[in-house]
Amino acid sequence: MMMMMMMMMMMMMMMMMMMMMMMINFIVSNF
């Protein structure tokens, strides 16, 4: 159970990081 929770948290963090990177890239490319 704990392992599953940890994995899910890691996945969520990775997704958030990817989203932020994409957003930053998009904004930078616009300016």
TASUL-V958613 format. One line per field, one symbol per residue. ss: DSSP state (A for helix, B for strand, O for the rest). phi: phi as a letter, one per 40 degrees, with the letter a starting at -180 (. if undefined). psi: psi as a letter, one per 30 degrees, with the letter a starting at -180 (. if undefined). Layout:
ss=???
phi=???
psi=???
This chain:
ss=OAAAAAAAAAAAAAAAAAAAAAAAAAAAAAO
phi=.dccccccccccccccccccccccccccccc
psi=eeeeeeeeeeeeeeeeeeeeeeeeeeeefe.
